Amino acid sequence: MENTAKNFALQLGSLVSLYVTIVGLIMLMFSVITAHYPDAAQGYWEVESAATSLRFSIAMLVVFFPVYLLLTRLVNNVRRNEHGTYLMLTKWLIYLSLLVGGAAILGDLVGVINGFLNGELTIRFALKALSFFVVVATAFVYYLFDAKGYWQTHEQESVIYGVGATVIVIAALVLGFMNTQTPNEVRGYRLDSTQTNDLSLIQSNIESFNSNNGALPQTLDEAFLGIEVPVAPEGRADYEYRVIGPTTYELCATFANESSRAEQQQYAEPMYVDDSYMKGNMYWTHGAGEWCFERKVAPLGLKPLMQ
């Protein structure tokens, strides 16, 4: 019984790690394709989302693919040495996986044909369909033979197949690393985004103070009325606020990178009912290094869209 429980755990672990590996590999390929062939209708948010998905899929593959190789090797060795087969429940899971995999392949082919007939067969769509087909079909063929016990009597071919799958995953990982930012760069962008959030909050409080008092605050502490004023992240220069005219002021911060297009659009919505005076006043487009944004307060009596 103990041996049966151990074998079941190995077989189930192998299948679970397989599923996670397949999902991670497809996510990685889709993210790389999206980065190179963005959809103009989706805008830059899709590219930002693809970058996040790419980093997560790399982490999935780095952890789960070696686990899958190890557990599958152990399972095959146990079956060869004990002249055994898969346990009944595990075999049911394999056949169910084959059913789902076969349906996915057929669905992929239907999507390709339908896209072609509707004139939507772009390079982006074709590459995603091809990558999905290759990943799912590779696993499908392996387990189709495995369910028949083929690899038990053809160990050398099994090793070759495993090496081929490893080459595919390593190539995908290399491609993923080539299309993602370093951890330090990612942190820099996140801190930049935090700073634009802070500046937006500061601007909102300055606008409120001006609306209530008919003048600009002389300090940020005055604008926040006892509430804690946002401070720059550790290692960044302090935020600066300077009054440069009766209705104009500057907010300054130091950034690690040039602003992304998604970040530029994040605060582009008008804050007031009549924002003709505000053209360009809500954008946070910046370069790397110290950057100052000149702002003009709303005319008195102008009501915000959001109360």
N, C-alpha and C positions, 0 to 999 in steps of 0.2 A: 504493500500500500504506500509505504514511504517513497519507494522508487517511482511509483505511478504519480504521486503528487509532485515529486521533483521534475519529472518529465513534462507533466502538464504545465508547470510553472515556466519551464524553459520554452516550451512550444508557444504558450500564450504570450510570453514576453517577446519572443521573436516576431510574432505577428503584430503586436502593438507597436513595436519599434519600427516595423515595416510601414505601417499606416502613417506614423508620424513622419518618417523619412520621405514617403511619397508626397504628403501634403507640403512638407518643407521645400522639397525640390521643385514642385510645381509653383509654389509661392515665389521662390527665388527667381525662376525663369520668367514668370509673369511680371515681376517687379523690374527686372532688367529690361525686358521688352518695353514696358510702360515708360521707363526712364528715357529710352532711345527713341520711342515713337509715341509721344504723348498725344492724347486726344484733345484737340483744340476746344471741343465743346465742354470738356470737363475743367479746363483751366489748370492753374498751377497747383491747386489743392491735390489733384490726383498724383502729381509727381511727388509732392511732399509725403502723401500717404504711402506711395510705392517705396520711398526711401526708408520709411519706418518698417514696412513689411519686409524689405530686403534684409535689414539688420536682424530682425526676428527670425527669418527663415535660415539665415546663416547659423545663428545660434542653435536652432533645431537640428540642422544637419550635423554640425560639429559634435553635438552630444549624442544624438540618436543613431546616426548611421554606423559608427563604430560598435555601438551596443548591438545593433541588428546583425552586423557581421559576426560578432563574437557569439551571440546566442544561436544564430543559425548554424554556425560551425559546430557548436556543442550539441545541438539537436541532431544534426546529421551524423555526428560521431556516435552518439548514443544509439541511434537507430541502426547504424551499421554494426556496431559491436554487439548489440543485443538482438540483432536480427528482428527488430521490431518495426512497427509502422506507427503512424500518428495515432494518438488516442482518439477515440470516437468523436468526442466533443470538438477537439482541435481540427479533426478532418472535416467536420461540418462547417467550422469557421472558414477553413480554406476553400471549400466549395462555395460557401456564401460569398467569400471575397472574390472568387473567380466570376460568380454571377454578377456582382456589382461592377467588377472591372470590365467584364465583357459589355455590360450595358453602358458603361462610361465611354468605352471605345466606340461603340455604335452611335451613341449620342454625339460624340465628337465628330464623327463622319457626317452625321445628319446636319450638324451645325455648319460644317465646311460647305456642304452642298447647298444648304439653304442660304448661307451667306453669299455664295457665288451667284445663285439665281436672283438674289436681291441686290446684286451689285455692291456688296459690302465686303468683298474679299480684299481687304487692304493688307499691306505687309504686316502690320501689327496683329491683325486678326489671324492671318495665316501662320505667323510664327508662334502665337499662343496655342493655336489648334495643334500644330506640329509638335511642340514641346510637350503638351498634355498627352498626345498620342504616344510619343516615344516613351515617356515615363511610365504610363499605365500599362502599355503593351509589354514593356520589358519585364515588369513584375508579373503580368498575366501569363506570359509564356513560361517563365521560370516555374511558377506554381502549378501551371497546367501539367508540366512534365513531372513536377514533384509529387503531385497527387497520384500519379501512376507509378511512383517508385523509381523513376528513371535515374535520378541522381544517386540512388543507392548503389547502382551497379556501374555508374559512370562518374566516379569521383573526380577524375582529371577534368572532364568537361564542366563539372560543377565549379571547380576552382577557377577555370577560365572564365566562366560566366560571372563569377563573383569579382574577378579582376576587372572585367569589362564594366560592371556596374560601378566599381570603385573609381575607375577612370572617369566615368560620366559624372559622378558626384564631385570628384576633385576638380574637374574642369568647370563645373557649375560654381563651385566655391571660389575658384580663382576669378571667374567672371564676376561673381558677386562682390568680392573684395575690390576688384578694379572699378566697380561702379558705386561704391559706397564711401562715405567719408570716414576719416580716422576718428576714434573716440574723442580725441581732443578737439577736433573740428566740430563734432556733434555737440559737445558740451558748450563750445563757443557760441554756436547758433542758438542753443537753448537759453543761454544767459542773455544774448542779444534780444531774444523774444521776451524774456522776463523784463528787460529794461524798457522795451516799447510798451509793455503792459503798464509798467509803473508810470511812464511818462504820460500815457493816456489818462490814468487815474489822476495824476497831478493836474493835467490840463482841465479835467472835469471839475476839480475842486476850485481851480482858479476862476473858471467860468461861473461857477455858482457864487463864489465870493463877489465877483464883479456884478453879477445880477442883483445880489442882495444889498450891496453897499455902494454901487455906482462908481467904483474905482478898483484898480488892481491892488492885490495885497503886496505889501513890501517884502514879506518873507513867506516861505512855504509853511512855516509853523502857523502863521496868521491865517493862511488859506485853509488849513486843516482843522482849525479851531480845537486844538487839544488832542486831536486824533493823531496817532503815530504817522509821521510822514514816511513814504516809501524811501528806502535807502538802496544804493547800488549794491549788487552782489559783491561778495568778498573778493578782493583782488582788482576790482574795477574802481575807477575814479568816481568821486561823489557826483551826484546830480547837481547841476547848477541852474539857478533861476535868476534871470536879470530882467528888470523893467527897462525898456528902451523907449517908451513913449506913453502917452495917456491911455492908449488902447492896445499897445503892442508889447510883447515880451519875448524872451528867449528861454528855451529849455535845452540844456546841453548834457550829453552823456558820451562815454567812450565805448566804442563797439569793437568787437574782434573781427567782424566780417562785414562785407557789403550786404545790405538787406536783400532777402529773397523776394521774388515777385509775389508769393503768397502773403508774406508779411506786409508788403507794400499795400496790398488790397485789403488787409484785415481791418483797417480803421478808415476805409474810404467812404463809408456810409455817412450821409449828412446827419449832423447832430441836431440841427434846428429846422423848424418849419420852412423858413426862408434862409437858405444858406448861400445866397449869391455872393455874399461877402467872404464866404469861407472857402472859395475855390482853392484847392491845394492845402487847406489849413488842417485837414484831418489825416494827411498822409505822413507816414514815418519812413520815408525813403532815406537811407543813410549809406555812407561808405564806411570803410574800416578806419578806426582811430576816433579821435574826438570829433563830435558832430553836434551842431547846434540847429535847432528848429525855431524859426521865427513864427510866432502865433499872434493872431489878432482876436481880441475878445468879441463876443457877440454884442450887437447893439442892445441897449437897455430896452427891456420890454419884449424881446424876442423869446418865444417859448420853446423849450426843448421838445423834441418828438416824444421822448420817453420821460414821463414825470415820475 
